[in-house]
Amino acid sequence: MNFRVNRTPLFLESLFPSIIWGGADRQNGAIYLTFDDGPDPLTTPLILDFLNANRIPAAFFFRGDRIEAHHDLMSQLDFRLHLIGYHGFTHRAWCFLSKNQREKEMNPFSHEESILTETYRNQNHPLLLRPPYGRFTLITLRQIKMLKGRLVLWRLVLNDWLSGKIEDQIADDFISQVCPGDIVVFHDGGKNGHLLQRVLEKSIPCLLQSGLHFGSLAELCGQ
C-alpha cells in the first residue's frame, strides 16, 4: 500500500452510483483534474496560468468564504475550459451539522444577493458539490438531489496537503499512480499549494508523452 496517496475502493462506486467518481473507460479514458479549498490569491493564479497555457481543463471546488474574500480571482477563470464546484462555505463536515447549518454550508444559493450566489447562478452545468473530507451521508445525498446538483468525489487523492511534501514526490506519485478515468484531487488552497505549479509542469508533459490525456469534468456531470 502506498500511504502517500489514497485510492477509492471500487465497491463504493457500486454502492453509490449517483456519485461521480470518475470516467467509465478505465483503459483509454481521460484524466480529470480537480482542485480543492481555493481560491487562493497566491497559488490559484499560478495553476491557472499553466493550465490555460497548455489548454488543460480542470474543475475547482471552491470554498464560499474564500470566494467572498478573493472574488476578484473569478475573472481569471476561463469558463470555456474550466468548471467550478462548491466545497462548502467554510470546510466543516456536512454530516455533523444541524439541518440549518448544513443548508448554509452546502447551498451557495442560501446566501442571498451575495457574491457567492452570483458566482454559481449562471453556470451552464449542474451544481457540482464536493463535501469536506469526502464525508457524506444519505441525508447529504438527499439534499444534493433537492438542489438538483451532483456529488463529485474522486478515485485518486495525492495527499499533497500533508506536511513535509515536496514537489518531486507529489509529481512522482501522480505519474506512477494515476490511471485512465481517474478524477484526481489536488489542493490549491492547502499548505502546499505553492508547489502545485511546478508539480504540474513536471508531471503533465510526462503523462501526455505516455499517451494519457485530460478531459473536462463536464463530460461526466451531464452538461
C-alpha positions in Angstrom: 0.0 0.0 0.0 1.2 3.5 -0.9 0.4 5.8 2.0 1.4 8.8 0.0 -1.8 8.5 -2.0 -5.3 7.4 -1.4 -7.3 5.4 -4.0 -11.0 5.0 -3.5 -12.2 1.4 -3.1 -14.1 0.1 -6.2 -17.0 -1.2 -4.1 -18.0 2.3 -3.1 -18.7 3.1 -6.7 -21.1 0.2 -6.9 -22.8 1.2 -3.6 -23.3 4.8 -4.6 -23.7 5.0 -8.4 -25.3 8.5 -8.3 -21.9 9.9 -7.2 -19.4 11.0 -9.8 -16.2 9.0 -9.0 -14.5 9.0 -12.4 -14.9 8.0 -16.0 -16.3 4.7 -17.2 -13.4 4.0 -19.6 -10.6 2.6 -17.4 -8.5 1.6 -20.4 -8.3 4.7 -22.6 -10.3 7.3 -20.7 -9.3 10.8 -19.8 -7.8 12.0 -16.5 -9.9 14.7 -14.7 -8.0 17.3 -12.7 -9.7 18.8 -9.7 -8.5 21.3 -7.1 -10.0 21.9 -3.6 -10.0 24.6 -1.0 -9.3 27.7 -3.1 -9.4 30.2 -4.4 -6.0 31.3 -3.0 -4.6 34.6 -4.2 -1.0 33.2 -4.4 -1.4 29.7 -5.8 -4.6 29.6 -7.8 -3.4 32.1 -10.5 -0.2 30.2 -11.0 -2.1 27.0 -11.5 -4.5 28.7 -13.9 -1.6 30.2 -15.9 -0.1 26.7 -16.5 -3.5 25.1 -17.3 -4.6 27.9 -19.6 -1.3 28.0 -21.5 -1.5 24.2 -22.1 -5.3 24.1 -22.6 -5.7 21.5 -19.8 -9.2 21.6 -18.3 -9.8 21.4 -14.6 -12.6 21.7 -12.0 -12.1 24.0 -9.0 -14.1 23.2 -5.9 -14.0 26.5 -4.1 -14.9 27.4 -0.5 -17.6 30.0 -0.1 -15.7 32.1 2.4 -12.6 32.2 0.2 -14.7 33.3 -2.8 -16.1 36.2 -0.8 -12.6 37.1 0.3 -10.9 36.8 -3.1 -13.8 37.2 -5.6 -11.5 39.2 -8.0 -9.9 35.8 -8.9 -13.1 34.7 -10.6 -12.2 36.9 -13.5 -9.1 34.8 -14.2 -11.1 31.7 -14.8 -11.6 30.7 -18.4 -15.1 29.2 -18.2 -14.8 27.8 -21.7 -12.1 25.5 -20.3 -12.7 25.1 -16.5 -15.6 24.3 -14.2 -16.2 25.5 -10.7 -17.8 23.4 -8.0 -18.6 24.1 -4.4 -16.7 22.7 -1.4 -18.8 24.2 1.3 -18.8 27.7 2.9 -16.0 27.0 5.4 -14.8 23.4 5.4 -17.0 22.0 8.2 -18.0 18.4 7.7 -21.6 18.4 6.5 -22.6 15.2 8.1 -22.1 16.6 11.6 -24.2 19.7 11.2 -27.8 20.6 12.0 -30.3 20.9 9.1 -30.0 24.8 9.1 -26.2 24.7 9.4 -26.0 22.1 6.6 -28.1 24.3 4.4 -25.8 27.3 4.9 -22.7 25.2 4.3 -23.9 23.1 1.3 -26.0 25.6 -0.6 -24.3 28.6 -2.2 -27.7 30.0 -3.1 -28.7 30.3 0.6 -26.5 33.4 0.9 -29.0 35.9 -0.6 -27.8 38.6 -3.0 -24.1 37.8 -2.3 -21.0 37.4 -4.5 -21.2 33.7 -3.7 -24.7 33.4 -5.1 -23.8 35.3 -8.3 -20.7 33.1 -8.8 -22.8 30.0 -9.1 -26.1 31.3 -10.5 -25.1 31.4 -14.2 -23.2 28.2 -14.6 -24.1 26.1 -17.6 -23.7 22.8 -15.8 -25.4 21.2 -12.7 -24.2 22.5 -9.3 -21.2 20.3 -8.5 -20.7 19.6 -4.8 -17.8 18.0 -3.0 -18.1 17.6 0.8 -15.2 18.5 3.0 -13.1 15.4 3.7 -15.2 13.5 1.2 -17.7 12.7 4.0 -21.3 12.2 3.1 -24.5 10.5 4.4 -27.8 9.5 2.9 -29.1 12.9 4.2 -26.4 14.6 2.3 -27.3 12.8 -0.9 -30.9 13.6 -0.5 -30.2 17.3 0.0 -27.9 17.4 -3.1 -30.8 15.8 -5.1 -33.1 18.6 -3.9 -30.6 21.2 -5.1 -30.5 19.4 -8.5 -26.8 19.0 -8.0 -24.2 16.3 -8.4 -21.9 15.0 -5.8 -18.3 14.7 -7.1 -15.7 12.7 -5.3 -12.6 11.0 -6.7 -10.6 7.9 -7.5 -7.1 9.3 -6.6 -6.1 11.9 -4.0 -2.4 12.6 -3.8 -2.2 13.8 -0.2 -0.5 16.9 -1.4 -1.7 18.8 1.6 0.4 16.8 4.1 3.3 18.5 5.9 6.7 17.6 4.6 5.6 17.0 1.0 8.0 18.1 -1.7 7.1 18.8 -5.4 9.2 15.9 -6.8 7.4 13.4 -4.5 3.9 14.7 -5.4 4.8 14.7 -9.2 6.3 11.2 -9.0 3.2 9.9 -7.2 0.9 11.5 -9.8 2.9 10.0 -12.7 3.1 6.5 -11.1 -0.3 6.1 -9.6 -2.8 7.8 -12.0 -4.9 5.7 -14.3 -7.3 6.4 -17.2 -10.7 7.5 -16.0 -9.4 8.9 -12.7 -10.7 12.0 -11.0 -7.6 13.3 -9.3 -7.6 15.7 -6.3 -5.1 18.5 -5.6 -5.4 21.3 -3.1 -4.7 24.8 -4.4 -5.9 26.2 -1.1 -3.8 23.8 1.0 -0.5 24.5 2.8 1.5 23.1 -0.2 -0.5 24.8 -2.8 2.6 26.8 -3.8 4.2 23.6 -5.0 1.5 22.7 -7.5 2.5 24.8 -10.5 5.9 23.0 -10.5 4.2 19.6 -9.9 2.0 20.2 -13.0 5.0 21.4 -15.0 6.9 18.2 -14.2 4.1 15.6 -14.4 1.7 16.6 -17.1 4.2 16.6 -20.0 5.3 13.1 -18.9 1.7 11.8 -18.8 0.9 13.3 -22.2 4.0 11.7 -23.7 2.9 8.3 -22.3 -0.4 8.6 -24.3 -2.7 9.7 -21.5 -5.0 12.7 -22.0 -7.0 15.1 -19.9 -10.7 15.7 -20.0 -13.3 18.1 -18.6 -15.5 17.1 -15.8 -18.4 18.4 -17.9 -18.1 15.0 -19.7 -19.2 13.3 -16.6 -21.7 15.6 -15.0 -24.4 15.7 -17.6 -23.7 19.1 -19.2 
